[in-house]
Amino acid sequence: MTGVLNTVDQRTNLVGENRLELLLFSLNSRQLFAINVFKVREVIKVPPLTKLPGSHYHITGVASLRGNSVPVIDLRGAIGFPPSRLEKQEDNLIITEYNRTVQGFLVGQVRNIVNTTWTEIQPPPKTTGRSNYLTAITQIKDGDTTQIVEIIDVEKVLAEIIDYDVSISEGVLDEMLSAHMIGRNVLIVDDSSTARAQVKGTLSQLGLNIIECSDGLEALNLLKSWSAEGKDVTEELLLVITDAEMPEMDGYKLTHEIRMDPKLKDLHVVLNTSLSGSFNEAMVKKVGCDRFISKFQPDLLVEVTQNQLRSVLNG
């Protein structure tokens, strides 16, 4: 356990190599779940929690960590299982940072970290339906057996607890551009249907036509198919908005592949991710993204889109 906790902060250098590391944990059952290590700040035993009257029923309480108040979400209850019982000795808090906010997820036993590649991460089976809380699945070897690991769609969990407003603030929209927006195509690439819906809900207000892909490989294949058909892809798309972490191919690798293709290299690519910090800024420069936006900021998303349209119109 101590080894896991001490190395979480040090193991983010695989991002951009189409590799990732997963923190494995249980939710008081035999099934294994996971989230990306890069989202994890630390793992701690459950401290005393302060109840918040009127808070969402999946928020167990607030933890005071080094002077900061961190909301604690019962992950077991949030994804549809019976709520957790805090008296269990194996309970832990996974402290994460998503969309510029810090939160703790109450889980059961924290197992270990596994190193894998995005090509080994697969979308959840279609039979799970739209109501599931999985963004992907993978398999790990445990001795002589192979075990399924379910990767939690944390953005969906948070969206059901936090009310993300997709409305655009007054003064952000440039009325001079409105007529030029209508019907232009934007490609959104994100493995979370919730995240895609949030971006679509914002940009659809501009009259833009939204095309969706659920991973980088799907997006790259789509772009290459357009190119093979003789289409000018830079004319087809105003911009590409991609997540960083996705099955099959991550957003960094997708951007790299776009920049390496002479017919795609001039596409305007925006990285829109719940990951934050200077590391992401460095990765954006390394792979050639045009812009990095931390989720979820509707006004900034609109401003970036409008700036790109101005650039197109000005030649």
C-alpha positions in Angstrom: 0.0 0.0 0.0 2.7 2.5 1.0 4.5 1.8 -2.3 1.4 2.7 -4.3 0.9 5.9 -2.4 4.5 7.0 -2.7 4.8 6.5 -6.4 1.5 8.0 -7.7 3.0 11.5 -8.1 6.1 10.2 -9.9 4.5 8.1 -12.7 3.0 10.4 -15.3 5.8 10.4 -17.8 4.1 7.8 -20.1 1.4 10.2 -21.3 2.1 11.0 -24.9 3.6 7.6 -25.7 0.1 6.1 -26.0 0.8 4.4 -22.7 -0.8 4.9 -19.3 -0.8 3.6 -15.8 -4.0 2.6 -13.9 -4.6 2.7 -10.2 -6.6 -0.4 -9.4 -9.1 -0.6 -6.6 -12.2 -2.4 -5.4 -15.6 -1.1 -4.3 -16.0 -3.7 -1.5 -16.5 -6.5 -4.1 -14.3 -8.8 -6.1 -14.7 -6.7 -9.2 -11.6 -4.5 -10.1 -12.1 -0.9 -11.1 -9.5 1.7 -12.2 -8.7 5.3 -12.9 -5.7 6.9 -14.6 -2.8 7.6 -12.3 -2.3 10.9 -13.9 -5.6 12.1 -12.3 -4.6 11.0 -8.8 -3.0 13.3 -6.3 -2.7 10.9 -3.4 -4.4 7.9 -1.8 -5.1 8.1 2.0 -7.0 6.3 4.7 -10.4 7.8 5.3 -10.0 10.8 7.6 -12.8 12.3 9.8 -15.6 13.7 7.5 -17.8 16.6 8.2 -21.4 16.3 6.9 -22.7 19.0 4.6 -26.4 19.6 5.1 -28.2 19.9 1.8 -25.4 18.4 -0.2 -25.9 15.8 -3.0 -26.7 12.4 -1.5 -23.6 10.8 -3.0 -21.4 13.3 -1.2 -20.5 11.5 2.1 -19.0 14.6 3.6 -16.0 16.9 3.5 -12.4 16.1 4.4 -10.0 18.7 5.7 -6.6 18.0 4.0 -3.8 20.3 4.8 -6.2 23.2 5.4 -8.3 22.6 2.3 -11.8 21.3 2.3 -12.3 18.4 -0.2 -15.7 16.9 -1.0 -15.8 13.2 -0.6 -17.9 11.2 -3.1 -19.1 7.7 -2.4 -18.0 6.1 -5.7 -19.8 2.9 -4.9 -23.1 4.5 -4.5 -22.5 7.0 -7.4 -22.2 4.2 -10.0 -25.3 2.3 -8.8 -24.1 0.0 -6.1 -25.4 0.0 -2.5 -23.7 2.9 -0.6 -20.5 2.3 1.2 -20.2 1.8 5.0 -17.4 3.9 6.4 -16.6 1.5 9.2 -14.8 -0.9 6.9 -11.1 -1.0 7.6 -10.1 -1.3 4.0 -11.8 1.9 2.9 -9.6 4.5 1.3 -9.9 7.9 -0.3 -8.5 8.5 -3.8 -7.8 12.3 -4.0 -8.1 13.4 -7.7 -8.1 16.5 -9.7 -10.7 16.8 -12.5 -11.7 20.0 -14.4 -9.6 22.2 -12.1 -11.3 20.9 -9.0 -10.1 18.5 -6.3 -12.3 15.8 -4.9 -12.0 12.5 -3.0 -13.5 9.3 -4.0 -14.4 6.8 -1.3 -13.4 3.3 -2.4 -12.6 0.0 -0.9 -9.2 -1.6 -1.1 -6.6 0.0 -3.3 -4.6 -2.7 -5.0 -1.7 -1.6 -7.1 -0.7 0.3 -10.2 -0.5 -1.4 -13.6 1.4 -0.2 -16.7 -0.4 -0.7 -20.0 -1.0 0.8 -23.4 -4.0 2.6 -24.8 -4.2 -0.1 -27.5 -5.0 -2.6 -24.7 -7.9 -0.4 -23.4 -11.2 -1.2 -25.1 -14.6 0.6 -25.1 -17.2 -1.1 -22.8 -19.3 -3.7 -24.5 -22.4 -2.3 -26.3 -24.5 -4.6 -24.2 -23.8 -2.5 -21.1 -26.1 0.2 -22.5 -25.9 4.0 -22.0 -26.6 3.9 -18.3 -23.3 2.4 -17.4 -20.5 4.3 -15.7 -17.6 2.8 -17.6 -15.5 4.7 -20.1 -13.4 1.6 -21.0 -12.3 -1.9 -19.9 -9.1 -3.8 -20.0 -7.6 -7.1 -18.8 -4.8 -7.8 -16.5 -3.0 -11.0 -15.6 -3.3 -12.1 -12.0 -1.2 -15.2 -11.7 -2.7 -17.8 -14.0 -5.9 -16.0 -14.4 -7.0 -13.0 -16.5 -9.2 -10.4 -14.7 -11.4 -7.8 -16.3 -10.8 -4.2 -15.1 -13.5 -1.6 -15.5 -12.3 2.0 -16.0 -14.7 4.5 -14.4 -16.2 7.3 -16.4 -15.4 9.9 -13.7 -16.7 12.8 -15.8 -20.1 11.1 -15.9 -20.1 10.6 -12.2 -19.2 14.2 -11.6 -21.7 15.6 -14.1 -24.5 13.9 -12.1 -23.4 15.5 -8.9 -22.2 18.9 -10.1 -24.5 20.9 -12.4 -22.3 21.9 -15.4 -24.0 24.8 -17.1 -23.5 24.9 -20.9 -24.9 28.4 -21.2 -22.7 31.1 -22.7 -22.1 34.3 -20.8 -23.3 37.6 -22.1 -20.8 39.4 -24.3 -18.8 36.2 -25.3 -20.6 35.7 -28.6 -19.4 37.8 -31.5 -22.5 38.6 -33.5 -20.4 39.5 -36.5 -19.3 35.9 -36.7 -22.8 34.3 -36.2 -23.7 33.9 -39.8 -20.3 32.4 -40.6 -20.6 29.7 -37.9 -23.8 28.1 -39.2 -23.2 24.7 -40.7 -19.4 24.6 -40.2 -18.1 21.2 -38.9 -16.3 20.6 -35.7 -15.0 17.1 -34.8 -15.2 16.2 -31.1 -13.1 13.2 -30.0 -13.7 11.9 -26.4 -14.4 8.5 -24.9 -16.8 10.0 -22.4 -20.3 10.5 -23.8 -20.9 12.9 -21.0 -17.9 15.0 -22.0 -18.9 15.0 -25.7 -22.4 16.1 -24.7 -21.1 19.0 -22.7 -19.0 20.3 -25.6 -21.8 19.6 -28.1 -24.3 21.4 -25.9 -22.0 24.5 -25.9 -21.0 24.7 -29.5 -24.4 23.7 -31.0 -25.6 27.0 -29.7 -23.4 28.6 -32.4 -25.1 26.7 -35.2 -22.1 24.5 -35.7 -22.5 20.9 -37.0 -20.9 18.5 -34.4 -19.2 15.3 -35.6 -18.4 12.8 -32.8 -15.7 10.1 -32.3 -15.2 8.1 -29.2 -11.4 7.5 -29.5 -8.3 8.8 -31.3 -8.1 5.9 -33.7 -11.7 6.2 -34.8 -11.0 9.9 -35.4 -7.8 9.3 -37.3 -9.5 6.7 -39.5 -12.3 9.1 -40.3 -9.9 11.9 -41.3 -7.9 9.6 -43.4 -11.0 8.2 -45.1 -12.1 11.8 -46.0 -8.6 12.5 -47.4 -8.7 9.3 -49.5 -12.0 10.4 -50.9 -10.3 13.5 -52.2 -11.8 15.9 -49.6 -9.8 18.8 -48.4 -10.0 18.0 -44.7 -9.0 21.5 -43.5 -11.9 22.8 -45.5 -14.3 20.2 -44.1 -13.4 21.0 -40.4 -13.2 24.2 -38.6 -11.3 22.5 -35.8 -10.7 19.2 -33.9 -11.4 19.2 -30.2 -9.9 16.1 -28.6 -9.6 14.6 -25.1 -6.1 13.4 -24.0 -7.0 10.0 -22.5 -8.9 7.6 -24.8 -8.9 3.9 -25.6 -7.0 2.7 -28.7 -5.2 6.0 -29.3 -4.8 9.0 -26.9 -5.2 12.6 -27.9 -1.5 13.3 -27.9 -0.8 10.4 -30.3 -3.8 11.5 -32.5 -2.3 15.0 -32.8 1.1 13.6 -33.6 -0.4 11.4 -36.4 -2.3 14.4 -37.8 0.8 16.5 -37.9 2.8 13.7 -39.7 0.2 13.4 -42.5 0.7 16.1 -45.2 -3.0 16.2 -46.0 -4.0 16.6 -42.3 -1.2 18.6 -40.8 -2.8 22.0 -41.0 -5.9 21.0 -39.0 -6.5 23.2 -36.0 -6.3 20.8 -33.0 -7.5 21.8 -29.5 -6.8 19.5 -26.5 -9.8 19.7 -24.2 -9.1 17.6 -21.1 -9.8 17.2 -17.4 -6.1 16.9 -16.9 -4.5 20.1 -15.9 -1.2 21.7 -15.0 2.1 22.7 -16.7 2.8 19.1 -17.8 -0.1 19.3 -20.2 1.1 22.6 -21.6 4.5 20.9 -22.3 2.8 18.0 -24.0 0.8 20.3 -26.2 4.0 21.9 -27.5 5.7 18.6 -27.9 3.0 17.0 -30.1 1.9 20.2 -31.9 -1.6 21.0 -30.5 -2.7 24.5 -31.3 -4.3 25.1 -27.9 -4.9 23.4 -24.5 -8.2 23.9 -22.6 -9.0 22.4 -19.3 -12.5 21.1 -19.0 -15.2 22.4 -18.5 -15.2 26.1 -19.6 -18.0 26.9 -22.1 -17.0 30.6 -22.6 -13.4 29.7 -23.3 -14.5 26.9 -25.7 -16.5 29.5 -27.6 -13.7 32.0 -27.6 -11.3 29.5 -29.0 -13.7 28.4 -31.7 -14.4 32.0 -32.7 -10.7 32.8 -32.9 -10.2 30.0 -35.2 -13.1 31.1 -37.4 -11.6 34.6 -37.5 -8.3 33.1 -38.6 -10.0 31.2 -41.4 -12.0 34.2 -42.6 -8.9 36.4 -42.6 -7.1 33.8 -44.7 
